[in-house]
Amino acid sequence: MYSTISVLFLRSLIIDRHIEIVEIDYLLRRPAAAIERELTIQKRVVSLFAMKKKLERLPTDFRFILKWSQSFSHYNNLIYKNGQQPFLDNNCTFRNCYLTNDKGLITDVTFFDAILFDVENRWDPHPIERSQYQRFVFVGAESAANFPICAKIYNDYYNLTWTYKLDSDISNAYLNILDKNGTIVGPKVDMTWIKPMAATPDEVTVKIAKKTKAAAWFVSNCNAKNDRRVIANHIREALMAYGLDIDIYGWCGKMVCPKNQFSECLQLLQEDYYFYLSFENSDAEDYVTEKLLHAVMNYAVPIVYGGANYSRFLPPGSYINAKEQDAISIAFAINEAMKNPKVYEKYFRWHNYYSYAKAGEKAEVCKLCEVLNSPPTFTAKKDFKDWWNTKGTCKTTI
């Protein structure tokens, strides 16, 4: 195992020269059966604490939030800072929340108002004691296909969900869709789009008029579970009939784009490429990452591939879905757009009404504190296993 860790560490030093961080699963995982035993015991003993006297709290008292998983302490994490600072920094309406990794900060773990659990963490034992007044929060930024919940024991376990899924209690989407007033209007489950749409604005047609290359793809994980590389190769083969190709940057291709020059690479995408492969590394509902932003924020048409319903994220007629079209039809569409500027311009009509941006952190952090200032009730999410899963990812059902 240590030799494996050493190899991955050395590779991480090298990969920093490229544009994407390598997507590696955690090496250490506890058996699902061990987790099931813990949670079964907890469900049995939680009733013993149902009559535990509730702490007397003033409305202005701190809401203490325990980060059960050490992974929340990574500097790239949204809530890596401890204390009250994240809520002050984001100017939240409710700021009386306090984050900590210290399980002994207060006398009893059942007195924490909320405990955050990371979906990627499979080694820390779950707490046995549980108060009926505290929230157990499921936090998931990574794909449910890569980190599925296969045990039924999680049903009725978590009170709140904080994930990229659009029906989560606290949204952790990777992107925002804004109207022309700068108001966030999506993505959302019941997303509606303005139609019909007017012709593409003149300033956009000028930007896209000088493009010369068919498509680009920035990628470093060559062995994604959903075989996205196979799909990309099929499209490349189909494009050969038109004398076109896909320029692949990173570990999986011959083109190089240093990570510290990523903004220059995106500028190259904006100026030269008609299309961009916004391929996710796995298929999961609503799992749409910054890969889509590379295209829509840089005047390239996204060719998407993933498990999401993309009508929640993109206006109709603005993209090509490689899950719904075969390689030959995609290559034909690329060639037609490159030959006929009017055809290509139609992909960008949405610019009259919408814009895209990377999702901010304020809404998520503030929502957490807001929820904890509402009356505490134990309403765990039913059928959680079916909610956080992707068909076929669980080989067995516990």
FENVEN-V642684 format. One record per backbone hydrogen bond with DSSP energy under -1.0 kcal/mol. CO is the residue of the C=O (numbers start at 0). NH is the residue of the N-H. E is the energy in kcal/mol with one decimal. If there is no record, write none. Layout:
# FENVEN-V642684
co,nh,e
CO,NH,E
CO,NH,E
This chain:
# FENVEN-V642684
co,nh,e
0,4,-2.3
1,5,-2.4
2,6,-2.2
3,7,-2.4
4,8,-2.4
5,9,-2.5
6,10,-2.4
7,11,-1.9
8,12,-1.4
9,13,-1.4
10,14,-2.9
13,16,-2.0
14,17,-2.6
30,34,-1.6
31,35,-2.5
32,36,-2.1
33,37,-1.9
34,38,-2.4
35,39,-2.3
36,40,-2.3
37,41,-2.5
38,42,-2.4
39,43,-1.4
40,44,-2.1
41,45,-2.1
44,47,-1.2
45,48,-1.1
48,51,-1.4
57,60,-1.9
62,97,-2.6
63,112,-1.4
63,113,-1.6
64,99,-1.9
65,67,-1.2
65,115,-2.8
68,71,-1.4
69,72,-2.2
70,73,-1.4
73,76,-2.3
76,79,-1.4
82,98,-2.0
83,86,-1.2
83,87,-1.4
84,88,-3.5
85,89,-1.2
86,91,-2.2
87,90,-1.5
95,62,-2.6
97,64,-3.2
98,82,-3.5
99,66,-3.3
101,104,-1.6
107,110,-2.1
108,111,-1.1
112,134,-2.7
113,65,-2.7
114,136,-3.1
115,67,-1.5
116,138,-3.0
117,120,-1.5
121,29,-2.0
134,114,-2.4
135,158,-2.1
135,159,-1.9
136,116,-2.8
137,161,-3.1
138,118,-2.5
142,146,-1.8
149,397,-1.3
150,153,-1.5
151,154,-2.2
153,156,-1.7
157,380,-3.8
159,137,-2.8
160,169,-2.4
161,139,-2.0
162,171,-2.2
164,167,-1.8
173,358,-1.7
175,356,-1.9
176,184,-3.1
176,185,-1.3
177,354,-1.8
178,181,-2.0
182,178,-2.3
185,176,-2.9
187,190,-1.3
200,204,-2.0
201,205,-2.0
202,206,-1.2
203,207,-1.9
212,273,-2.5
213,274,-2.0
214,246,-2.7
215,276,-2.3
216,248,-3.2
218,251,-1.0
223,226,-1.5
226,230,-1.6
227,231,-2.4
228,232,-2.2
229,233,-2.0
230,234,-2.0
231,235,-2.3
232,236,-2.4
233,237,-2.1
234,238,-2.2
235,239,-1.2
238,241,-2.0
238,243,-2.1
239,242,-1.4
246,216,-2.0
247,254,-2.2
248,218,-2.8
249,252,-1.5
254,249,-2.4
257,260,-2.0
258,261,-1.4
260,264,-1.6
261,265,-2.4
262,266,-1.7
263,267,-1.8
264,268,-2.0
265,269,-2.3
266,270,-2.1
267,271,-2.5
268,272,-1.3
271,211,-1.5
271,212,-3.0
273,300,-2.5
274,215,-1.5
275,277,-1.1
275,302,-3.0
276,278,-1.5
277,304,-1.3
283,286,-2.0
285,287,-1.6
288,291,-1.8
289,293,-1.6
291,295,-2.1
292,296,-2.2
294,297,-1.7
294,299,-2.0
300,275,-2.5
301,319,-2.1
302,277,-1.5
303,321,-2.9
304,279,-2.7
307,309,-1.1
308,311,-2.0
309,312,-1.4
309,313,-2.4
314,317,-1.5
319,303,-2.5
320,323,-1.3
320,324,-1.2
325,329,-2.0
326,330,-2.6
327,331,-2.1
328,332,-2.2
329,333,-2.4
330,334,-2.4
331,335,-2.6
332,336,-2.1
333,337,-2.0
334,338,-1.8
335,339,-2.0
339,343,-1.8
340,344,-2.7
341,345,-1.0
343,346,-1.4
344,347,-1.9
345,348,-1.2
347,350,-1.6
348,351,-1.8
349,352,-2.0
349,353,-2.4
354,177,-2.8
356,175,-2.9
360,364,-2.0
361,365,-2.7
362,366,-1.9
363,367,-1.7
364,368,-1.6
365,369,-2.3
366,370,-2.5
367,371,-1.7
370,373,-1.6
376,378,-1.0
380,155,-2.1
382,386,-1.3
383,387,-2.8
387,148,-1.8
389,392,-2.5
